[in-house]
Amino acid sequence: MRLLSVMAALALLTVVAAKPAAAVESAIELLDAPVSYTADFTLTGPRGTYRGKVWHAKGRERREVATSGGGQGVLIQRDTGNAYLLGLSGRWYVGLSLAAAGAFAGGLDGWTVTRTKVGDEIVGGIRATRWKARADGPKGGFSGHVWTSRDGIVVKAAGTIDKASGDDQAVEMVLSGLKVGSVDARLLELPQGWFGLDLRKLPAERVAQAIEAAKPLLEGNGGR
């Protein structure tokens, strides 16, 4: 589940960075990118390098990565205030409130962001603006750089996720094969026929413990 928490943090943080700069920005209020797109991405973190795919439309985003266990995913529905953790091979999901997902991803629901333009660069053949960014919240934050395309898409993010525990994590996310255009809406809905656990009413501080306790049930029933 640690990978899912990092994915959720990056999914939320990168769409925050797509907004116009301001002195201080509230992360939870800026979770929307202006255009639809699909892309492959590479995520490098404390447990190695993962490769996956992202689908984004205004108000929604889905990210999936292949793992030795068959794959994990995160579906963020900012327009409805819901989020889902996905077990791809087991065909299961865990439903969370967006606030709980933010808490699960290091207290992101309480983060504020400041950033400063550094200059223009080419990233993967795409002209992008580089920003020095700092996000702070009650349970940690992020410091590093983000690169946004002229459409406001984050094509790269690199820096450190700071944790209150002191277990800081260096992370980097890079997009490739970017295609701007409409996305199949079905990909941004909760998969039909999957086994699910609804924790949307559970207090944020109890989410991580509840998910760990439910893992045997999820893996045992998913896909049946």
ABEGO torsion letter per residue (X at the ends): XAAAAAAAAAAAAAAAAABBBBABBBAAAABBBABBBBBBBBBBBAAEBBBBBBBBBBGBBBBBBBBAAGEBBBBBBAAAGBBBBBBAAAGBBBBBBAAAAAAAAGGAAABBBBBBBAEBBBBGGBBBBBBBBBBBBAAEEBBEBBBBBAAGBBABBBEBBBBAAGBBBBBBBBBBGBBBEBBBAAAABBBBGBBBBBAAABBAAAAAAAAAAAAAAAAAABGX
